[in-house]
């Protein structure tokens, strides 16, 4: 019975690619945990939910390990299933901790002298009360902002993000035109998105949505997302045919896709 349950297990992951496990006790916690057990050398706290289902489901997310199991299944069988997946669980818990650390490290501080990524490289924010508007000094990679030194974090954030959105549209539109022509598709409209979980989307009517936060990334990564969405105007799926369309304009698209997965940690 346990073997069949494991074969039907639903394994979900909200994180990055596999990383080697480390012995850090704090990565094994879950604030909603009701149970814990030993996996190898570690004590792992986990949240257990009973539901009308036929298999055991494991989810490793930002809060830690969550287990869903049939109401009728004995606790001993659940623990055996956890032991069976111990290596996978420990590896994913470590990945989540590493991701949380990277998010914290990349958090933007909205103050004079802070830095943020723009087109794949850092720029420095400078408050210049005597200035009107915002000016990007490309040679020094300094964004000069006409705000008082006592400006609030919200004022600075809103001013800088408004500039970034303008730069995003100015940067994305030519890319869309270039890749659209290469792919033989017609983009009818470009809209900027502020989605938290998607970098872009395409509709059958030819409209494209691109997340303005892509402007933080290197041009090669932006090219990949643009080509990806425009390729959907030919193939509304992720079939081998779709990826062949992407490859026709970006032969090495896997490299940019991998970098996007690794670097998409910008937090504002």
N, C-alpha and C positions, 0 to 999 in steps of 0.2 A: 504493500500500500504506500509506504513512504517513497519508494522509487517512483511510483506513478505520480504522486503529488509533486515531487521535485521536477519531473519531466514537464509538468504543466505549470510550474512556478512562473509568476510574472516578475521579471527583474527590471526595475526602473532605476535610472541613474540621472541625477541632475548635477553634472560636473564635467571635469575635463578627462583627457585620456589617462590611461593607467599610469600610476606612479608607484615606486617601491614602498612597501609598508615600513613604518618606523614605530618604535616603541614609545609613543607619547600618550599617556593615559588620558589627557584631556580631549583627544579627538574621538574618544569612544563614548562620550556622554550624549544623552538625549534629554532635554528639559522636560519632556512629556513621558519619560519612561516610567513604566510600572514594574518592569522586570529586568533582570540582568543575568548574565551567565559568563562563564569563562570560555574564550575562544583562543586556544593556544596559551600564550602568556598574558593575555589581556582579559580584563573584565569589561564586558560590553553591556551598556544599558540600552534597552530598546522599548519602543512603544508597541504594544500588541493590541490589534483590533480583531474581534471575532465578527464574521459576516457570513451571509449565505453565499458560499462559493465552494468550488471543488478542489482548489489547489492552494498552496501557500504562496503568498506574494511578498517579495522583499523590495523595499524602497530605501535607498540611501540618498538623503537630501541634506539640505543645510542644517536641519535640526538633528540629524543623526539617523539611526536605523529605525525603520518602521516595518512591522511584520503584520500581514493580514492572513488570517487562517480560518478554515471552516469552523463553525460553532461546535461541531461534533468531534473535532480532532483532539486527542489527548495532548496535554502539555509536553509529555515526554517525546512525542513524535515531532512536535514543533522544534524542540531543542536539538533533536537529532538532525533535522533539516538545517538548522543553523550551523551545526558543527560541519555538516557536509559542505556548506558554502562559506566556511570560515575565511579562507584565503581571499575570496572575492569581497566579502564584507569588510574585512580589515583594510584591504587595498582601497576600497571606495571611501571608507571613513577618513583615511589619510588624505585622499584627494580633496575631499570636501574641506578639511582643515587648511590645506594648502591654498585652495581657492579663496577661502575666507581671508587668509592672510594677504593674498595678492589684491583682493578687493580693497582691503583696508589701506594697503600701501599705495594704491593708485587713487585714493580719494582726493578730490581737488579741494584745496584750501582757498577759499575766496577772500584773498587779501592781497595787498600790494607786495610784489616780489614773488608771488606764487607762480608755479608753472603748470602747464597742461599740455597734452599732446595735440598737435595740429599737423595733419598730413604726415603722420608717422614720426615726427620729431618734436621735442619740447619747445614751447615758447614761454616767455616770461611776461607776467602782467605788471604794468607800471601805471600807477595812478598819477595823472598830471592835471591838477585842477585848472591850470591856465589854458588847457586845450579844449577845443570844441569837438565833440564826437570821438570816434575811435580811429586810430591809424596803426596799421601793421608795418613795422620796420623790418622788412624781410632780411636785410643784411645782418642785423643784430638779433633777429628773431625775438623781437620785443613787441608786445601789443600795448600801445600807448592809449590810455583811456581817460577821457575828459570827465573825471569824477573827483570830488574832494577826497582828501586823505581819510576823512572820517566816514566815508561812505559805508553803508551797511553791507554785510555779506550778500543779502538779497539783491541790493542795488547792483553790486558788482556782478553777481551771477547772471542777473537778467540782462544786463548790458552786454556782457561777453557772449552769452548764449544767443542773443539777437544777432550779434556780429557773426558768430559761427554759422547760424542758419542761413544768413545771406551768402556767406562764402560757400556753404554746402550747395545751395542752388546753383550758384555761378560755376561751381566745379562739376556738379553732376550732370547738368544739361548737355555740355559738349561731349561728355563720355557717352551719354545715352544716344546722342545723335551718331557718334562714331561707331559704336557697337551695333546700333540699329541698322545702319547702312551695311555693315559687314555681314550681319545675319539676315538681311533682307526682310526686316520687320519694321512696322511703323508704330512708334510710340505716339499715342494721341494726347497724353497728358502726364506730367510729372508732378507728383505731390510729395511733400516732405512729411515724414512720420515721426512720432515721438514714442513709438511702441517700446515696451520694456523687454520683449522677448523675441522680436523679429527684426531682421535687418532690411527686409524688403518684401514686396509682394507684387504680383502682376494679375491683371484682370483680362478677360477675353476681349473686352472692348478696346484694349491697347493702352490702358492707363497703368502707370507704374508708380508704386510707392517706395521711397527709399528713406531709411532712418537718417535723420540729419546728423546723428552722432557718428556716422561713418567718416565724417570729416576729420575725426581724430586719427584715423588710420592712414597707413602708407598708401600711395596711389595704386600699387599692385593689388591691395586688398579691396579697395573701392572698385577697381576694374572687375574683379571677380564677382562682386555682388551685382554690379550693373549688368554684366554679361549673363549672370545666372537668371536674373529677373527677365531680361529681354528674351533669353532663350525659351522662357515659358510661353512667349507669344507664338512659338512654333510647336512646343510640346508642353501641354499643361499637366505635367507629371514629373516624376523623377526616375523614369525608365532609362535603360541603356541608350535609347535614342535621344533622350534629353541630354544626357551627359556627353554624347557625341556632338551635339549642337554646341554645347559650351566649349568643348575641346577644339572645335573648328576655329574659334577665335582666340582661345586661351589654351594652347597645347599643354601648359604646365599648371593648369588651374588648381591641382591638388595642393601645390605648395602654398598658394594664397589662401585656400580654404583652411589648411592646417594652421596657418598663422592667424587667421581670423578666430579660430576656435581657441587658440592659445592666448590671444591678446584681448579678447572681448571682455574686459574686466572694468572698463571705465565707469566710475561711479560719480554722480553729481548730486 
